[in-house]
């Protein structure tokens, strides 16, 4: 079953604190594919660094 871009966007909107890495693991896609989908949609995902996640989790 292929993951649709709409699924990635819906997940990102429902979980705005999620990094591209977290979304890719949850949706079963590469980080670059997740980033591309979000970037093309104008969602501009957080960067996978400590700045994109709670610092205590890094």
DSSP file (Angstrom, degrees, kcal/mol; ACC not computed):
  #  RESIDUE AA STRUCTURE BP1 BP2  ACC     N-H-->O    O-->H-N    N-H-->O    O-->H-N    TCO  KAPPA ALPHA  PHI   PSI    X-CA   Y-CA   Z-CA
    1    1 A X              0   0    0      0, 0.0     2,-0.3     0, 0.0     0, 0.0   0.000 360.0 360.0 360.0 119.6    0.0    0.0    0.0
    2    2 A X        -     0   0    0      1,-0.1     2,-0.4     0, 0.0     0, 0.0  -0.556 360.0-123.2 -80.5 134.9    1.6    3.2   -1.2
    3    3 A X        -     0   0    0     -2,-0.3     2,-0.2    25,-0.1    -1,-0.1  -0.633  27.3-141.4 -76.9 128.6    1.7    6.2    1.2
    4    4 A X    >>  -     0   0    0     -2,-0.4     4,-1.4     1,-0.1     3,-1.0  -0.614  18.1-119.5 -90.2 149.7    0.1    9.2   -0.4
    5    5 A X  H 3> S+     0   0    0      1,-0.3     4,-2.5    -2,-0.2     5,-0.2   0.854 115.1  61.0 -54.3 -34.7    1.4   12.8    0.1
    6    6 A X  H 3> S+     0   0    0      1,-0.2     4,-2.6     2,-0.2    -1,-0.3   0.853 100.5  53.9 -62.0 -34.1   -2.0   13.6    1.7
    7    7 A X  H <> S+     0   0    0     -3,-1.0     4,-2.2     2,-0.2    -1,-0.2   0.900 109.0  48.0 -66.0 -40.5   -1.2   11.1    4.4
    8    8 A X  H  X S+     0   0    0     -4,-1.4     4,-2.6     2,-0.2    -2,-0.2   0.922 113.4  47.4 -65.4 -44.6    2.1   12.7    5.2
    9    9 A X  H  X S+     0   0    0     -4,-2.5     4,-2.5     2,-0.2     5,-0.2   0.912 111.1  50.9 -63.7 -42.8    0.5   16.2    5.3
   10   10 A X  H  X S+     0   0    0     -4,-2.6     4,-2.1     1,-0.2    -1,-0.2   0.915 112.2  46.9 -61.6 -42.8   -2.3   15.0    7.6
   11   11 A X  H  X S+     0   0    0     -4,-2.2     4,-1.9     2,-0.2    -2,-0.2   0.930 112.1  50.1 -64.4 -44.7    0.2   13.4   10.0
   12   12 A X  H  < S+     0   0    0     -4,-2.6     6,-0.2     1,-0.2    -2,-0.2   0.887 112.6  46.8 -62.5 -39.1    2.4   16.5   10.0
   13   13 A X  H >< S+     0   0    0     -4,-2.5     3,-0.5     1,-0.2    -1,-0.2   0.865 113.8  47.5 -70.9 -35.7   -0.6   18.7   10.7
   14   14 A X  H 3< S+     0   0    0     -4,-2.1    -2,-0.2     1,-0.3    -1,-0.2   0.758 124.3  33.1 -74.9 -24.4   -1.8   16.4   13.5
   15   15 A X  T ><  +     0   0    0     -4,-1.9     3,-2.2    -5,-0.2    -1,-0.3  -0.596  68.6 167.7-130.5  69.4    1.7   16.2   15.0
   16   16 A X  T <  S+     0   0    0     -3,-0.5    30,-0.2     1,-0.3    -1,-0.1   0.687  74.6  62.0 -62.6 -18.5    3.3   19.6   14.4
   17   17 A X  T 3  S+     0   0    0     -3,-0.1    -1,-0.3     2,-0.0     2,-0.1   0.567  81.6 112.0 -81.4  -7.7    6.1   18.9   16.8
   18   18 A X    <   -     0   0    0     -3,-2.2    28,-0.5    -6,-0.2     2,-0.1  -0.396  60.5-140.1 -71.9 139.6    7.3   15.9   14.6
   19   19 A X     >  -     0   0    0     -2,-0.1     4,-2.4    26,-0.1     5,-0.2  -0.443  31.0-103.4 -85.8 168.2   10.6   16.1   12.8
   20   20 A X  H  > S+     0   0    0     26,-0.8     4,-2.6     1,-0.2     5,-0.2   0.866 124.5  55.1 -60.2 -34.4   11.0   14.7    9.2
   21   21 A X  H  > S+     0   0    0      2,-0.2     4,-2.2     1,-0.2    -1,-0.2   0.929 107.9  47.0 -64.4 -45.2   12.7   11.7   10.8
   22   22 A X  H  > S+     0   0    0      1,-0.2     4,-2.1     2,-0.2    -2,-0.2   0.910 114.4  47.4 -63.1 -42.2    9.8   11.0   13.1
   23   23 A X  H  X S+     0   0    0     -4,-2.4     4,-2.8     2,-0.2     5,-0.3   0.910 110.4  52.1 -65.8 -42.0    7.3   11.3   10.2
   24   24 A X  H  X>S+     0   0    0     -4,-2.6     4,-1.6     1,-0.2     5,-1.5   0.904 111.1  47.2 -63.1 -40.4    9.4    9.1    7.9
   25   25 A X  H  <5S+     0   0    0     -4,-2.2    -1,-0.2     2,-0.2    -2,-0.2   0.900 115.6  45.5 -65.9 -40.2    9.6    6.4   10.6
   26   26 A X  H  <5S+     0   0    0     -4,-2.1    -2,-0.2     1,-0.2    -1,-0.2   0.871 121.5  36.1 -71.7 -37.2    5.8    6.6   11.2
   27   27 A X  H  <5S-     0   0    0     -4,-2.8    -1,-0.2    -5,-0.2    -2,-0.2   0.559 106.5-119.9 -95.1 -10.1    4.8    6.7    7.5
   28   28 A X  T  <5S+     0   0    0     -4,-1.6     2,-0.3     1,-0.3    -3,-0.2   0.837  71.0 121.4  75.5  32.7    7.5    4.3    6.2
   29   29 A X      < -     0   0    0     -5,-1.5    -1,-0.3    -6,-0.2    -2,-0.1  -0.800  68.5 -93.5-120.9 164.7    9.1    6.8    3.8
   30   30 A X     >  -     0   0    0     -2,-0.3     4,-2.2     1,-0.1     5,-0.2  -0.407  33.8-118.2 -72.2 156.1   12.6    8.2    3.5
   31   31 A X  H  > S+     0   0    0      1,-0.2     4,-2.8     2,-0.2     5,-0.2   0.889 115.6  54.2 -61.0 -38.8   13.4   11.5    5.3
   32   32 A X  H  > S+     0   0    0      2,-0.2     4,-2.4     1,-0.2    -1,-0.2   0.884 108.0  49.0 -65.8 -36.7   14.1   13.1    1.9
   33   33 A X  H  > S+     0   0    0      2,-0.2     4,-2.5     1,-0.2    -1,-0.2   0.918 112.4  48.2 -67.2 -42.9   10.7   12.0    0.5
   34   34 A X  H  X S+     0   0    0     -4,-2.2     4,-2.5     2,-0.2     5,-0.2   0.937 112.5  48.8 -61.1 -46.4    8.9   13.4    3.6
   35   35 A X  H  X S+     0   0    0     -4,-2.8     4,-3.1     1,-0.2    10,-0.3   0.918 111.3  50.3 -60.3 -43.9   10.9   16.6    3.4
   36   36 A X  H  X S+     0   0    0     -4,-2.4     4,-2.8     2,-0.2     5,-0.2   0.931 111.1  48.2 -60.7 -47.2   10.0   17.0   -0.3
   37   37 A X  H  X S+     0   0    0     -4,-2.5     4,-1.4     1,-0.2     6,-0.2   0.938 116.7  42.5 -59.1 -48.2    6.3   16.4    0.2
   38   38 A X  H  X>S+     0   0    0     -4,-2.5     5,-2.5     1,-0.2     6,-0.8   0.893 115.2  49.4 -68.1 -39.8    6.2   18.9    3.1
   39   39 A X  H ><5S+     0   0    0     -4,-3.1     3,-1.0    -5,-0.2    -2,-0.2   0.920 110.4  49.9 -66.0 -43.6    8.3   21.5    1.3
   40   40 A X  H 3<5S+     0   0    0     -4,-2.8    -1,-0.2     1,-0.3    -2,-0.2   0.796 110.5  51.3 -65.3 -27.8    6.3   21.3   -1.9
   41   41 A X  H 3<5S-     0   0    0     -4,-1.4    -1,-0.3    -5,-0.2    -2,-0.2   0.587 116.7-114.8 -83.9 -10.3    3.1   21.7    0.1
   42   42 A X  T <<5S+     0   0    0     -3,-1.0    -3,-0.2    -4,-0.6    -2,-0.1   0.566  82.5 123.4  87.0   9.6    4.5   24.8    1.8
   43   43 A X      < -     0   0    0     -5,-2.5    -4,-0.2    -6,-0.2    -5,-0.1   0.705  55.9-154.3 -78.0 -19.4    4.5   23.1    5.2
   44   44 A X        -     0   0    0     -6,-0.8    -5,-0.1    -9,-0.1     3,-0.1   0.931  15.5-135.7  43.9  82.6    8.3   23.7    5.7
   45   45 A X        -     0   0    0    -10,-0.3   -26,-0.1     1,-0.1    -1,-0.1  -0.208  21.6 -96.3 -65.4 154.4    9.2   20.8    8.1
   46   46 A X        -     0   0    0    -28,-0.5   -26,-0.8   -30,-0.2     2,-0.2  -0.381  44.2-104.7 -66.1 150.7   11.4   21.4   11.1
   47   47 A X        -     0   0    0    -28,-0.1     2,-2.5     1,-0.1     5,-0.3  -0.558  32.0-111.2 -77.3 140.9   15.1   20.5   10.6
   48   48 A X  S    S+     0   0    0     -2,-0.2     2,-0.3     3,-0.1    -1,-0.1  -0.432  82.0 101.0 -75.4  73.7   16.2   17.3   12.2
   49   49 A X  S >> S-     0   0    0     -2,-2.5     3,-1.3     0, 0.0     4,-0.7  -0.815  94.8 -85.4-138.6 179.8   18.4   18.9   14.9
   50   50 A X  T 34 S+     0   0    0     -2,-0.3     3,-0.5     1,-0.3     7,-0.1   0.780 127.1  62.5 -61.6 -24.7   18.0   19.6   18.5
   51   51 A X  T 34 S+     0   0    0      1,-0.2    -1,-0.3     3,-0.1     4,-0.1   0.787 102.4  50.4 -70.1 -25.9   16.3   22.8   17.5
   52   52 A X  T <4 S+     0   0    0     -3,-1.3     2,-0.3    -5,-0.3    -1,-0.2   0.577 116.3  39.9 -88.2 -10.0   13.5   20.8   15.8
   53   53 A X  S  < S-     0   0    0     -4,-0.7     5,-0.1    -3,-0.5     2,-0.1  -0.884 107.5 -73.5-132.2 161.9   12.9   18.6   18.8
   54   54 A X    >   -     0   0    0     -2,-0.3     3,-2.4     1,-0.2     4,-0.4  -0.389  45.8-129.5 -56.6 128.9   12.7   19.2   22.5
   55   55 A X  G >  S+     0   0    0      1,-0.3     3,-1.5     2,-0.2    -1,-0.2   0.808 105.1  62.8 -55.6 -33.5   16.3   19.7   23.6
   56   56 A X  G 3  S+     0   0    0      1,-0.3    -1,-0.3     2,-0.2    -2,-0.1   0.690  99.2  56.5 -67.5 -15.8   16.0   17.2   26.4
   57   57 A X  G <         0   0    0     -3,-2.4    -1,-0.3     1,-0.2    -2,-0.2   0.532 360.0 360.0 -90.8  -7.2   15.3   14.5   23.8
   58   58 A X    <         0   0    0     -3,-1.5    -1,-0.2    -4,-0.4    -2,-0.2   0.449 360.0 360.0 -87.5 360.0   18.5   15.1   21.9
